């Protein structure tokens, strides 16, 4: 089964709209993906926040700036 086009692939680098690197995609589960964040705990984001960067690249851009990150984190534990 293939993933919809707005779903990031494991290993892709995740960037914000202001160009900040958040980390890499560690896992995709349902409509959420886990970010492997350097020097901090991993966290989940909704695939709905993926803005672009798909299409065969190893880069994903989310639809918010780094300063807005905390309001987009999703607690799946």
PDB file of N, H, CA, C and O in Angstrom:
ATOM      1  N   UNK A   1       0.848  -1.172   0.000  1.00  0.00           N
ATOM      2  CA  UNK A   1       0.000   0.000   0.000  1.00  0.00           C
ATOM      3  C   UNK A   1       0.895   1.237   0.000  1.00  0.00           C
ATOM      4  O   UNK A   1       1.798   1.332   0.831  1.00  0.00           O
ATOM      5  N   UNK A   2       0.672   2.178  -0.901  1.00  0.00           N
ATOM      6  H   UNK A   2      -0.061   2.101  -1.577  1.00  0.00           H
ATOM      7  CA  UNK A   2       1.489   3.384  -0.958  1.00  0.00           C
ATOM      8  C   UNK A   2       0.856   4.487  -0.123  1.00  0.00           C
ATOM      9  O   UNK A   2      -0.357   4.528   0.086  1.00  0.00           O
ATOM     10  N   UNK A   3       1.729   5.386   0.350  1.00  0.00           N
ATOM     11  H   UNK A   3       2.714   5.353   0.181  1.00  0.00           H
ATOM     12  CA  UNK A   3       1.282   6.497   1.181  1.00  0.00           C
ATOM     13  C   UNK A   3       0.789   7.634   0.296  1.00  0.00           C
ATOM     14  O   UNK A   3       1.293   7.799  -0.815  1.00  0.00           O
ATOM     15  N   UNK A   4      -0.181   8.424   0.755  1.00  0.00           N
ATOM     16  H   UNK A   4      -0.590   8.290   1.657  1.00  0.00           H
ATOM     17  CA  UNK A   4      -0.589   9.613   0.017  1.00  0.00           C
ATOM     18  C   UNK A   4       0.592  10.561  -0.163  1.00  0.00           C
ATOM     19  O   UNK A   4       1.569  10.483   0.581  1.00  0.00           O
ATOM     20  N   UNK A   5       0.508  11.450  -1.140  1.00  0.00           N
ATOM     21  H   UNK A   5      -0.286  11.514  -1.745  1.00  0.00           H
ATOM     22  CA  UNK A   5       1.644  12.288  -1.502  1.00  0.00           C
ATOM     23  C   UNK A   5       2.055  13.279  -0.423  1.00  0.00           C
ATOM     24  O   UNK A   5       3.201  13.728  -0.419  1.00  0.00           O
ATOM     25  N   UNK A   6       1.150  13.637   0.499  1.00  0.00           N
ATOM     26  H   UNK A   6       0.219  13.272   0.496  1.00  0.00           H
ATOM     27  CA  UNK A   6       1.553  14.577   1.537  1.00  0.00           C
ATOM     28  C   UNK A   6       2.122  13.879   2.768  1.00  0.00           C
ATOM     29  O   UNK A   6       2.335  14.525   3.793  1.00  0.00           O
ATOM     30  N   UNK A   7       2.371  12.580   2.687  1.00  0.00           N
ATOM     31  H   UNK A   7       2.198  12.055   1.854  1.00  0.00           H
ATOM     32  CA  UNK A   7       2.971  11.851   3.790  1.00  0.00           C
ATOM     33  C   UNK A   7       4.480  11.807   3.579  1.00  0.00           C
ATOM     34  O   UNK A   7       4.945  11.379   2.523  1.00  0.00           O
ATOM     35  N   UNK A   8       5.242  12.243   4.569  1.00  0.00           N
ATOM     36  H   UNK A   8       4.864  12.590   5.427  1.00  0.00           H
ATOM     37  CA  UNK A   8       6.698  12.214   4.431  1.00  0.00           C
ATOM     38  C   UNK A   8       7.224  10.785   4.506  1.00  0.00           C
ATOM     39  O   UNK A   8       6.570   9.893   5.044  1.00  0.00           O
ATOM     40  N   UNK A   9       8.393  10.592   3.966  1.00  0.00           N
ATOM     41  H   UNK A   9       8.925  11.317   3.529  1.00  0.00           H
ATOM     42  CA  UNK A   9       9.035   9.283   4.005  1.00  0.00           C
ATOM     43  C   UNK A   9      10.069   9.264   5.124  1.00  0.00           C
ATOM     44  O   UNK A   9      10.687  10.287   5.420  1.00  0.00           O
ATOM     45  N   UNK A  10      10.256   8.118   5.737  1.00  0.00           N
ATOM     46  H   UNK A  10       9.755   7.287   5.496  1.00  0.00           H
ATOM     47  CA  UNK A  10      11.265   7.955   6.776  1.00  0.00           C
ATOM     48  C   UNK A  10      12.632   8.351   6.214  1.00  0.00           C
ATOM     49  O   UNK A  10      13.009   7.940   5.116  1.00  0.00           O
ATOM     50  N   UNK A  11      13.355   9.143   6.973  1.00  0.00           N
ATOM     51  H   UNK A  11      13.049   9.477   7.865  1.00  0.00           H
ATOM     52  CA  UNK A  11      14.686   9.595   6.568  1.00  0.00           C
ATOM     53  C   UNK A  11      14.721  10.986   5.971  1.00  0.00           C
ATOM     54  O   UNK A  11      15.798  11.568   5.838  1.00  0.00           O
ATOM     55  N   UNK A  12      13.563  11.539   5.605  1.00  0.00           N
ATOM     56  H   UNK A  12      12.688  11.067   5.713  1.00  0.00           H
ATOM     57  CA  UNK A  12      13.523  12.892   5.045  1.00  0.00           C
ATOM     58  C   UNK A  12      13.868  13.914   6.132  1.00  0.00           C
ATOM     59  O   UNK A  12      13.507  13.744   7.297  1.00  0.00           O
ATOM     60  N   UNK A  13      14.571  14.973   5.735  1.00  0.00           N
ATOM     61  H   UNK A  13      14.865  15.111   4.789  1.00  0.00           H
ATOM     62  CA  UNK A  13      14.860  16.074   6.647  1.00  0.00           C
ATOM     63  C   UNK A  13      13.635  16.980   6.711  1.00  0.00           C
ATOM     64  O   UNK A  13      12.983  17.219   5.695  1.00  0.00           O
ATOM     65  N   UNK A  14      13.322  17.485   7.909  1.00  0.00           N
ATOM     66  H   UNK A  14      13.852  17.290   8.734  1.00  0.00           H
ATOM     67  CA  UNK A  14      12.133  18.308   8.125  1.00  0.00           C
ATOM     68  C   UNK A  14      12.567  19.750   8.400  1.00  0.00           C
ATOM     69  O   UNK A  14      13.371  20.009   9.296  1.00  0.00           O
ATOM     70  N   UNK A  15      12.015  20.692   7.606  1.00  0.00           N
ATOM     71  H   UNK A  15      11.362  20.482   6.879  1.00  0.00           H
ATOM     72  CA  UNK A  15      12.328  22.110   7.737  1.00  0.00           C
ATOM     73  C   UNK A  15      11.052  22.921   7.938  1.00  0.00           C
ATOM     74  O   UNK A  15       9.974  22.530   7.490  1.00  0.00           O
ATOM     75  N   UNK A  16      11.194  24.061   8.623  1.00  0.00           N
ATOM     76  H   UNK A  16      12.070  24.378   8.988  1.00  0.00           H
ATOM     77  CA  UNK A  16      10.075  24.982   8.824  1.00  0.00           C
ATOM     78  C   UNK A  16      10.043  26.009   7.693  1.00  0.00           C
ATOM     79  O   UNK A  16      10.945  26.040   6.857  1.00  0.00           O
ATOM     80  N   UNK A  17       9.013  26.845   7.665  1.00  0.00           N
ATOM     81  H   UNK A  17       8.279  26.820   8.344  1.00  0.00           H
ATOM     82  CA  UNK A  17       8.888  27.871   6.620  1.00  0.00           C
ATOM     83  C   UNK A  17      10.005  28.899   6.698  1.00  0.00           C
ATOM     84  O   UNK A  17      10.324  29.535   5.694  1.00  0.00           O
ATOM     85  N   UNK A  18      10.609  29.077   7.877  1.00  0.00           N
ATOM     86  H   UNK A  18      10.350  28.560   8.693  1.00  0.00           H
ATOM     87  CA  UNK A  18      11.710  30.025   8.007  1.00  0.00           C
ATOM     88  C   UNK A  18      13.078  29.369   7.817  1.00  0.00           C
ATOM     89  O   UNK A  18      14.109  29.976   8.107  1.00  0.00           O
ATOM     90  N   UNK A  19      13.083  28.119   7.326  1.00  0.00           N
ATOM     91  H   UNK A  19      12.246  27.625   7.090  1.00  0.00           H
ATOM     92  CA  UNK A  19      14.332  27.444   6.971  1.00  0.00           C
ATOM     93  C   UNK A  19      15.041  26.722   8.097  1.00  0.00           C
ATOM     94  O   UNK A  19      16.153  26.233   7.901  1.00  0.00           O
ATOM     95  N   UNK A  20      14.433  26.639   9.275  1.00  0.00           N
ATOM     96  H   UNK A  20      13.529  27.036   9.434  1.00  0.00           H
ATOM     97  CA  UNK A  20      15.054  25.933  10.396  1.00  0.00           C
ATOM     98  C   UNK A  20      14.870  24.431  10.233  1.00  0.00           C
ATOM     99  O   UNK A  20      13.775  23.962   9.926  1.00  0.00           O
ATOM    100  N   UNK A  21      15.948  23.680  10.440  1.00  0.00           N
ATOM    101  H   UNK A  21      16.838  24.062  10.690  1.00  0.00           H
ATOM    102  CA  UNK A  21      15.852  22.218  10.380  1.00  0.00           C
ATOM    103  C   UNK A  21      15.385  21.695  11.730  1.00  0.00           C
ATOM    104  O   UNK A  21      15.989  21.976  12.765  1.00  0.00           O
ATOM    105  N   UNK A  22      14.289  20.923  11.701  1.00  0.00           N
ATOM    106  H   UNK A  22      13.798  20.694  10.860  1.00  0.00           H
ATOM    107  CA  UNK A  22      13.741  20.348  12.928  1.00  0.00           C
ATOM    108  C   UNK A  22      14.354  18.996  13.247  1.00  0.00           C
ATOM    109  O   UNK A  22      14.475  18.628  14.415  1.00  0.00           O
ATOM    110  N   UNK A  23      14.739  18.258  12.219  1.00  0.00           N
ATOM    111  H   UNK A  23      14.640  18.557  11.270  1.00  0.00           H
ATOM    112  CA  UNK A  23      15.276  16.919  12.402  1.00  0.00           C
ATOM    113  C   UNK A  23      14.960  16.077  11.184  1.00  0.00           C
ATOM    114  O   UNK A  23      14.840  16.599  10.076  1.00  0.00           O
ATOM    115  N   UNK A  24      14.824  14.779  11.386  1.00  0.00           N
ATOM    116  H   UNK A  24      14.921  14.355  12.286  1.00  0.00           H
ATOM    117  CA  UNK A  24      14.484  13.863  10.286  1.00  0.00           C
ATOM    118  C   UNK A  24      13.256  13.042  10.663  1.00  0.00           C
ATOM    119  O   UNK A  24      12.959  12.843  11.841  1.00  0.00           O
ATOM    120  N   UNK A  25      12.553  12.573   9.645  1.00  0.00           N
ATOM    121  H   UNK A  25      12.794  12.734   8.688  1.00  0.00           H
ATOM    122  CA  UNK A  25      11.378  11.723   9.869  1.00  0.00           C
ATOM    123  C   UNK A  25      11.864  10.361  10.348  1.00  0.00           C
ATOM    124  O   UNK A  25      12.619   9.678   9.657  1.00  0.00           O
ATOM    125  N   UNK A  26      11.423   9.981  11.533  1.00  0.00           N
ATOM    126  H   UNK A  26      10.810  10.536  12.094  1.00  0.00           H
ATOM    127  CA  UNK A  26      11.838   8.710  12.137  1.00  0.00           C
ATOM    128  C   UNK A  26      10.822   7.606  11.886  1.00  0.00           C
ATOM    129  O   UNK A  26      11.178   6.437  11.736  1.00  0.00           O
ATOM    130  N   UNK A  27       9.543   7.996  11.842  1.00  0.00           N
ATOM    131  H   UNK A  27       9.254   8.946  11.964  1.00  0.00           H
ATOM    132  CA  UNK A  27       8.458   7.013  11.742  1.00  0.00           C
ATOM    133  C   UNK A  27       7.214   7.703  11.198  1.00  0.00           C
ATOM    134  O   UNK A  27       6.986   8.884  11.460  1.00  0.00           O
ATOM    135  N   UNK A  28       6.414   6.963  10.442  1.00  0.00           N
ATOM    136  H   UNK A  28       6.600   6.004  10.229  1.00  0.00           H
ATOM    137  CA  UNK A  28       5.116   7.455   9.978  1.00  0.00           C
ATOM    138  C   UNK A  28       4.073   6.446  10.430  1.00  0.00           C
ATOM    139  O   UNK A  28       4.187   5.251  10.160  1.00  0.00           O
ATOM    140  N   UNK A  29       3.054   6.944  11.123  1.00  0.00           N
ATOM    141  H   UNK A  29       2.961   7.915  11.343  1.00  0.00           H
ATOM    142  CA  UNK A  29       2.003   6.064  11.645  1.00  0.00           C
ATOM    143  C   UNK A  29       0.659   6.751  11.472  1.00  0.00           C
ATOM    144  O   UNK A  29       0.405   7.792  12.078  1.00  0.00           O
ATOM    145  N   UNK A  30      -0.190   6.176  10.656  1.00  0.00           N
ATOM    146  H   UNK A  30       0.017   5.330  10.164  1.00  0.00           H
ATOM    147  CA  UNK A  30      -1.490   6.787  10.399  1.00  0.00           C
ATOM    148  C   UNK A  30      -1.295   8.122   9.711  1.00  0.00           C
ATOM    149  O   UNK A  30      -0.633   8.205   8.676  1.00  0.00           O
ATOM    150  N   UNK A  31      -1.875   9.174  10.288  1.00  0.00           N
ATOM    151  H   UNK A  31      -2.413   9.106  11.128  1.00  0.00           H
ATOM    152  CA  UNK A  31      -1.758  10.512   9.698  1.00  0.00           C
ATOM    153  C   UNK A  31      -0.761  11.381  10.462  1.00  0.00           C
ATOM    154  O   UNK A  31      -0.848  12.608  10.430  1.00  0.00           O
ATOM    155  N   UNK A  32       0.182  10.742  11.144  1.00  0.00           N
ATOM    156  H   UNK A  32       0.253   9.745  11.170  1.00  0.00           H
ATOM    157  CA  UNK A  32       1.186  11.457  11.922  1.00  0.00           C
ATOM    158  C   UNK A  32       2.578  10.943  11.594  1.00  0.00           C
ATOM    159  O   UNK A  32       2.750   9.809  11.146  1.00  0.00           O
ATOM    160  N   UNK A  33       3.576  11.802  11.827  1.00  0.00           N
ATOM    161  H   UNK A  33       3.437  12.723  12.191  1.00  0.00           H
ATOM    162  CA  UNK A  33       4.961  11.367  11.666  1.00  0.00           C
ATOM    163  C   UNK A  33       5.789  11.842  12.850  1.00  0.00           C
ATOM    164  O   UNK A  33       5.558  12.913  13.411  1.00  0.00           O
ATOM    165  N   UNK A  34       6.769  11.007  13.214  1.00  0.00           N
ATOM    166  H   UNK A  34       6.957  10.137  12.759  1.00  0.00           H
ATOM    167  CA  UNK A  34       7.637  11.318  14.345  1.00  0.00           C
ATOM    168  C   UNK A  34       8.914  11.963  13.825  1.00  0.00           C
ATOM    169  O   UNK A  34       9.537  11.473  12.883  1.00  0.00           O
ATOM    170  N   UNK A  35       9.296  13.078  14.458  1.00  0.00           N
ATOM    171  H   UNK A  35       8.790  13.476  15.223  1.00  0.00           H
ATOM    172  CA  UNK A  35      10.521  13.780  14.114  1.00  0.00           C
ATOM    173  C   UNK A  35      11.617  13.356  15.081  1.00  0.00           C
ATOM    174  O   UNK A  35      11.463  13.457  16.298  1.00  0.00           O
ATOM    175  N   UNK A  36      12.729  12.879  14.523  1.00  0.00           N
ATOM    176  H   UNK A  36      12.854  12.798  13.534  1.00  0.00           H
ATOM    177  CA  UNK A  36      13.918  12.561  15.294  1.00  0.00           C
ATOM    178  C   UNK A  36      14.686  13.871  15.427  1.00  0.00           C
ATOM    179  O   UNK A  36      15.433  14.253  14.527  1.00  0.00           O
ATOM    180  N   UNK A  37      14.497  14.556  16.552  1.00  0.00           N
ATOM    181  H   UNK A  37      13.890  14.245  17.283  1.00  0.00           H
ATOM    182  CA  UNK A  37      15.057  15.884  16.767  1.00  0.00           C
ATOM    183  C   UNK A  37      16.406  15.782  17.466  1.00  0.00           C
ATOM    184  O   UNK A  37      16.528  15.094  18.479  1.00  0.00           O
ATOM    185  N   UNK A  38      17.428  16.465  16.930  1.00  0.00           N
ATOM    186  H   UNK A  38      17.329  17.023  16.107  1.00  0.00           H
ATOM    187  CA  UNK A  38      18.741  16.391  17.560  1.00  0.00           C
ATOM    188  C   UNK A  38      18.754  17.086  18.924  1.00  0.00           C
ATOM    189  O   UNK A  38      18.211  18.181  19.074  1.00  0.00           O
ATOM    190  N   UNK A  39      19.369  16.452  19.901  1.00  0.00           N
ATOM    191  H   UNK A  39      19.809  15.563  19.779  1.00  0.00           H
ATOM    192  CA  UNK A  39      19.584  17.012  21.233  1.00  0.00           C
ATOM    193  C   UNK A  39      18.293  17.336  21.997  1.00  0.00           C
ATOM    194  O   UNK A  39      18.307  18.169  22.903  1.00  0.00           O
ATOM    195  N   UNK A  40      17.180  16.685  21.639  1.00  0.00           N
ATOM    196  H   UNK A  40      17.169  16.008  20.903  1.00  0.00           H
ATOM    197  CA  UNK A  40      15.926  16.861  22.374  1.00  0.00           C
ATOM    198  C   UNK A  40      15.051  15.635  22.136  1.00  0.00           C
ATOM    199  O   UNK A  40      15.325  14.849  21.230  1.00  0.00           O
ATOM    200  N   UNK A  41      14.000  15.463  22.938  1.00  0.00           N
ATOM    201  H   UNK A  41      13.777  16.102  23.674  1.00  0.00           H
ATOM    202  CA  UNK A  41      13.119  14.310  22.744  1.00  0.00           C
ATOM    203  C   UNK A  41      12.422  14.345  21.373  1.00  0.00           C
ATOM    204  O   UNK A  41      12.110  15.416  20.851  1.00  0.00           O
ATOM    205  N   UNK A  42      12.188  13.168  20.808  1.00  0.00           N
ATOM    206  H   UNK A  42      12.442  12.298  21.231  1.00  0.00           H
ATOM    207  CA  UNK A  42      11.425  13.063  19.562  1.00  0.00           C
ATOM    208  C   UNK A  42       9.989  13.499  19.820  1.00  0.00           C
ATOM    209  O   UNK A  42       9.515  13.470  20.955  1.00  0.00           O
ATOM    210  N   UNK A  43       9.303  13.902  18.756  1.00  0.00           N
ATOM    211  H   UNK A  43       9.688  13.925  17.833  1.00  0.00           H
ATOM    212  CA  UNK A  43       7.912  14.332  18.891  1.00  0.00           C
ATOM    213  C   UNK A  43       7.150  14.028  17.604  1.00  0.00           C
ATOM    214  O   UNK A  43       7.747  13.785  16.555  1.00  0.00           O
ATOM    215  N   UNK A  44       5.819  14.047  17.703  1.00  0.00           N
ATOM    216  H   UNK A  44       5.334  14.245  18.555  1.00  0.00           H
ATOM    217  CA  UNK A  44       4.932  13.756  16.587  1.00  0.00           C
ATOM    218  C   UNK A  44       4.349  15.039  16.003  1.00  0.00           C
ATOM    219  O   UNK A  44       4.068  15.990  16.732  1.00  0.00           O
ATOM    220  N   UNK A  45       4.170  15.056  14.688  1.00  0.00           N
ATOM    221  H   UNK A  45       4.398  14.283  14.096  1.00  0.00           H
ATOM    222  CA  UNK A  45       3.473  16.123  13.976  1.00  0.00           C
ATOM    223  C   UNK A  45       2.433  15.498  13.070  1.00  0.00           C
ATOM    224  O   UNK A  45       2.578  14.347  12.656  1.00  0.00           O
ATOM    225  N   UNK A  46       1.392  16.238  12.760  1.00  0.00           N
ATOM    226  H   UNK A  46       1.274  17.173  13.096  1.00  0.00           H
ATOM    227  CA  UNK A  46       0.364  15.762  11.836  1.00  0.00           C
ATOM    228  C   UNK A  46       0.854  15.889  10.395  1.00  0.00           C
ATOM    229  O   UNK A  46       1.528  16.859  10.048  1.00  0.00           O
ATOM    230  N   UNK A  47       0.522  14.925   9.572  1.00  0.00           N
ATOM    231  H   UNK A  47      -0.025  14.137   9.854  1.00  0.00           H
ATOM    232  CA  UNK A  47       0.859  15.007   8.144  1.00  0.00           C
ATOM    233  C   UNK A  47       0.129  16.175   7.480  1.00  0.00           C
ATOM    234  O   UNK A  47       0.540  16.625   6.410  1.00  0.00           O
ATOM    235  N   UNK A  48      -0.941  16.670   8.094  1.00  0.00           N
ATOM    236  H   UNK A  48      -1.275  16.305   8.963  1.00  0.00           H
ATOM    237  CA  UNK A  48      -1.669  17.817   7.563  1.00  0.00           C
ATOM    238  C   UNK A  48      -0.813  19.084   7.522  1.00  0.00           C
ATOM    239  O   UNK A  48      -1.108  19.999   6.753  1.00  0.00           O
ATOM    240  N   UNK A  49       0.235  19.150   8.334  1.00  0.00           N
ATOM    241  H   UNK A  49       0.475  18.407   8.958  1.00  0.00           H
ATOM    242  CA  UNK A  49       1.069  20.349   8.355  1.00  0.00           C
ATOM    243  C   UNK A  49       2.177  20.306   7.300  1.00  0.00           C
ATOM    244  O   UNK A  49       2.937  21.267   7.172  1.00  0.00           O
ATOM    245  N   UNK A  50       2.282  19.210   6.544  1.00  0.00           N
ATOM    246  H   UNK A  50       1.665  18.430   6.648  1.00  0.00           H
ATOM    247  CA  UNK A  50       3.289  19.142   5.480  1.00  0.00           C
ATOM    248  C   UNK A  50       2.869  20.065   4.351  1.00  0.00           C
ATOM    249  O   UNK A  50       1.785  19.929   3.783  1.00  0.00           O
ATOM    250  N   UNK A  51       3.743  21.001   4.042  1.00  0.00           N
ATOM    251  H   UNK A  51       4.623  21.111   4.503  1.00  0.00           H
ATOM    252  CA  UNK A  51       3.442  22.022   3.034  1.00  0.00           C
ATOM    253  C   UNK A  51       4.026  21.675   1.677  1.00  0.00           C
ATOM    254  O   UNK A  51       3.420  21.968   0.646  1.00  0.00           O
ATOM    255  N   UNK A  52       5.157  21.075   1.667  1.00  0.00           N
ATOM    256  H   UNK A  52       5.649  20.837   2.504  1.00  0.00           H
ATOM    257  CA  UNK A  52       5.788  20.769   0.389  1.00  0.00           C
ATOM    258  C   UNK A  52       7.124  20.090   0.570  1.00  0.00           C
ATOM    259  O   UNK A  52       7.497  19.670   1.666  1.00  0.00           O
ATOM    260  N   UNK A  53       7.832  19.996  -0.539  1.00  0.00           N
ATOM    261  H   UNK A  53       7.529  20.337  -1.429  1.00  0.00           H
ATOM    262  CA  UNK A  53       9.154  19.402  -0.518  1.00  0.00           C
ATOM    263  C   UNK A  53       9.168  17.922  -0.806  1.00  0.00           C
ATOM    264  O   UNK A  53      10.211  17.277  -0.702  1.00  0.00           O
ATOM    265  N   UNK A  54       8.030  17.378  -1.165  1.00  0.00           N
ATOM    266  H   UNK A  54       7.183  17.902  -1.250  1.00  0.00           H
ATOM    267  CA  UNK A  54       7.967  15.954  -1.462  1.00  0.00           C
ATOM    268  C   UNK A  54       8.478  15.727  -2.886  1.00  0.00           C
ATOM    269  O   UNK A  54       9.409  16.412  -3.309  1.00  0.00           O
ATOM    270  N   UNK A  55       7.930  14.837  -3.594  1.00  0.00           N
ATOM    271  H   UNK A  55       7.174  14.280  -3.250  1.00  0.00           H
ATOM    272  CA  UNK A  55       8.305  14.634  -4.990  1.00  0.00           C
ATOM    273  C   UNK A  55       9.712  14.118  -5.204  1.00  0.00           C
ATOM    274  O   UNK A  55      10.424  14.611  -6.079  1.00  0.00           O
ATOM    275  N   UNK A  56      10.123  13.139  -4.426  1.00  0.00           N
ATOM    276  H   UNK A  56       9.545  12.739  -3.716  1.00  0.00           H
ATOM    277  CA  UNK A  56      11.408  12.509  -4.642  1.00  0.00           C
ATOM    278  C   UNK A  56      12.572  13.173  -3.925  1.00  0.00           C
ATOM    279  O   UNK A  56      13.677  12.632  -3.924  1.00  0.00           O
ATOM    280  N   UNK A  57      12.353  14.329  -3.317  1.00  0.00           N
ATOM    281  H   UNK A  57      11.455  14.769  -3.318  1.00  0.00           H
ATOM    282  CA  UNK A  57      13.456  14.960  -2.588  1.00  0.00           C
ATOM    283  C   UNK A  57      13.559  14.348  -1.199  1.00  0.00           C
ATOM    284  O   UNK A  57      12.650  13.654  -0.743  1.00  0.00           O
ATOM    285  N   UNK A  58      14.659  14.609  -0.545  1.00  0.00           N
ATOM    286  H   UNK A  58      15.397  15.172  -0.915  1.00  0.00           H
ATOM    287  CA  UNK A  58      14.865  14.114   0.814  1.00  0.00           C
ATOM    288  C   UNK A  58      14.556  15.224   1.816  1.00  0.00           C
ATOM    289  O   UNK A  58      15.132  15.261   2.904  1.00  0.00           O
ATOM    290  N   UNK A  59      13.650  16.126   1.452  1.00  0.00           N
ATOM    291  H   UNK A  59      13.182  16.097   0.569  1.00  0.00           H
ATOM    292  CA  UNK A  59      13.326  17.299   2.269  1.00  0.00           C
ATOM    293  C   UNK A  59      11.810  17.459   2.362  1.00  0.00           C
ATOM    294  O   UNK A  59      11.090  17.297   1.376  1.00  0.00           O
ATOM    295  N   UNK A  60      11.348  17.777   3.557  1.00  0.00           N
ATOM    296  H   UNK A  60      11.933  17.909   4.357  1.00  0.00           H
ATOM    297  CA  UNK A  60       9.933  18.039   3.810  1.00  0.00           C
ATOM    298  C   UNK A  60       9.849  19.419   4.453  1.00  0.00           C
ATOM    299  O   UNK A  60      10.623  19.734   5.357  1.00  0.00           O
ATOM    300  N   UNK A  61       8.916  20.238   3.990  1.00  0.00           N
ATOM    301  H   UNK A  61       8.287  19.983   3.256  1.00  0.00           H
ATOM    302  CA  UNK A  61       8.691  21.534   4.628  1.00  0.00           C
ATOM    303  C   UNK A  61       7.321  21.523   5.278  1.00  0.00           C
ATOM    304  O   UNK A  61       6.325  21.128   4.671  1.00  0.00           O
ATOM    305  N   UNK A  62       7.293  21.968   6.535  1.00  0.00           N
ATOM    306  H   UNK A  62       8.101  22.288   7.028  1.00  0.00           H
ATOM    307  CA  UNK A  62       6.026  22.071   7.254  1.00  0.00           C
ATOM    308  C   UNK A  62       5.514  23.501   7.146  1.00  0.00           C
ATOM    309  O   UNK A  62       6.265  24.406   6.781  1.00  0.00           O
ATOM    310  N   UNK A  63       4.245  23.705   7.463  1.00  0.00           N
ATOM    311  H   UNK A  63       3.636  22.970   7.760  1.00  0.00           H
ATOM    312  CA  UNK A  63       3.568  24.980   7.195  1.00  0.00           C
ATOM    313  C   UNK A  63       3.648  25.988   8.335  1.00  0.00           C
ATOM    314  O   UNK A  63       2.779  26.852   8.452  1.00  0.00           O
ATOM    315  N   UNK A  64       4.666  25.895   9.171  1.00  0.00           N
ATOM    316  H   UNK A  64       5.372  25.193   9.076  1.00  0.00           H
ATOM    317  CA  UNK A  64       4.808  26.822  10.293  1.00  0.00           C
ATOM    318  C   UNK A  64       6.278  27.164  10.516  1.00  0.00           C
ATOM    319  O   UNK A  64       7.173  26.487  10.011  1.00  0.00           O
ATOM    320  N   UNK A  65       6.505  28.234  11.286  1.00  0.00           N
ATOM    321  H   UNK A  65       5.778  28.783  11.696  1.00  0.00           H
ATOM    322  CA  UNK A  65       7.875  28.633  11.608  1.00  0.00           C
ATOM    323  C   UNK A  65       8.349  27.893  12.862  1.00  0.00           C
ATOM    324  O   UNK A  65       7.547  27.288  13.574  1.00  0.00           O
ATOM    325  N   UNK A  66       9.641  27.947  13.120  1.00  0.00           N
ATOM    326  H   UNK A  66      10.292  28.439  12.542  1.00  0.00           H
ATOM    327  CA  UNK A  66      10.187  27.250  14.288  1.00  0.00           C
ATOM    328  C   UNK A  66       9.575  27.757  15.586  1.00  0.00           C
ATOM    329  O   UNK A  66       9.377  26.978  16.518  1.00  0.00           O
ATOM    330  N   UNK A  67       9.274  29.045  15.661  1.00  0.00           N
ATOM    331  H   UNK A  67       9.436  29.678  14.904  1.00  0.00           H
ATOM    332  CA  UNK A  67       8.677  29.616  16.859  1.00  0.00           C
ATOM    333  C   UNK A  67       7.284  29.087  17.162  1.00  0.00           C
ATOM    334  O   UNK A  67       6.814  29.193  18.295  1.00  0.00           O
ATOM    335  N   UNK A  68       6.622  28.522  16.168  1.00  0.00           N
ATOM    336  H   UNK A  68       7.003  28.436  15.248  1.00  0.00           H
ATOM    337  CA  UNK A  68       5.263  27.978  16.346  1.00  0.00           C
ATOM    338  C   UNK A  68       5.255  26.480  16.622  1.00  0.00           C
ATOM    339  O   UNK A  68       4.190  25.891  16.809  1.00  0.00           O
ATOM    340  N   UNK A  69       6.426  25.859  16.650  1.00  0.00           N
ATOM    341  H   UNK A  69       7.291  26.337  16.498  1.00  0.00           H
ATOM    342  CA  UNK A  69       6.532  24.397  16.746  1.00  0.00           C
ATOM    343  C   UNK A  69       5.727  23.804  17.891  1.00  0.00           C
ATOM    344  O   UNK A  69       5.007  22.827  17.687  1.00  0.00           O
ATOM    345  N   UNK A  70       5.827  24.363  19.080  1.00  0.00           N
ATOM    346  H   UNK A  70       6.412  25.157  19.246  1.00  0.00           H
ATOM    347  CA  UNK A  70       5.163  23.761  20.245  1.00  0.00           C
ATOM    348  C   UNK A  70       3.657  23.616  20.065  1.00  0.00           C
ATOM    349  O   UNK A  70       3.067  22.672  20.591  1.00  0.00           O
ATOM    350  N   UNK A  71       3.024  24.528  19.335  1.00  0.00           N
ATOM    351  H   UNK A  71       3.503  25.295  18.908  1.00  0.00           H
ATOM    352  CA  UNK A  71       1.579  24.418  19.150  1.00  0.00           C
ATOM    353  C   UNK A  71       1.202  23.377  18.094  1.00  0.00           C
ATOM    354  O   UNK A  71       0.021  23.067  17.935  1.00  0.00           O
ATOM    355  N   UNK A  72       2.182  22.833  17.371  1.00  0.00           N
ATOM    356  H   UNK A  72       3.141  23.084  17.500  1.00  0.00           H
ATOM    357  CA  UNK A  72       1.913  21.795  16.372  1.00  0.00           C
ATOM    358  C   UNK A  72       2.296  20.398  16.836  1.00  0.00           C
ATOM    359  O   UNK A  72       1.942  19.411  16.191  1.00  0.00           O
ATOM    360  N   UNK A  73       3.008  20.306  17.937  1.00  0.00           N
ATOM    361  H   UNK A  73       3.295  21.107  18.462  1.00  0.00           H
ATOM    362  CA  UNK A  73       3.392  18.981  18.457  1.00  0.00           C
ATOM    363  C   UNK A  73       2.140  18.245  18.914  1.00  0.00           C
ATOM    364  O   UNK A  73       1.216  18.842  19.468  1.00  0.00           O
ATOM    365  N   UNK A  74       2.127  16.938  18.672  1.00  0.00           N
ATOM    366  H   UNK A  74       2.877  16.453  18.223  1.00  0.00           H
ATOM    367  CA  UNK A  74       0.975  16.125  19.014  1.00  0.00           C
ATOM    368  C   UNK A  74       1.417  15.049  19.994  1.00  0.00           C
ATOM    369  O   UNK A  74       2.394  14.346  19.737  1.00  0.00           O
ATOM    370  N   UNK A  75       0.720  14.910  21.102  1.00  0.00           N
ATOM    371  H   UNK A  75      -0.074  15.481  21.310  1.00  0.00           H
ATOM    372  CA  UNK A  75       1.044  13.911  22.116  1.00  0.00           C
ATOM    373  C   UNK A  75       0.353  12.597  21.766  1.00  0.00           C
ATOM    374  O   UNK A  75      -0.865  12.470  21.891  1.00  0.00           O
ATOM    375  N   UNK A  76       1.137  11.634  21.332  1.00  0.00           N
ATOM    376  H   UNK A  76       2.127  11.737  21.231  1.00  0.00           H
ATOM    377  CA  UNK A  76       0.590  10.316  20.968  1.00  0.00           C
ATOM    378  C   UNK A  76       0.887   9.259  22.004  1.00  0.00           C
ATOM    379  O   UNK A  76       0.554   8.093  21.795  1.00  0.00           O
ATOM    380  N   UNK A  77       1.496   9.619  23.104  1.00  0.00           N
ATOM    381  H   UNK A  77       1.767  10.566  23.275  1.00  0.00           H
ATOM    382  CA  UNK A  77       1.882   8.616  24.123  1.00  0.00           C
ATOM    383  C   UNK A  77       0.731   8.213  24.992  1.00  0.00           C
ATOM    384  O   UNK A  77       0.894   7.384  25.887  1.00  0.00           O
TER     385      UNK A  77
END
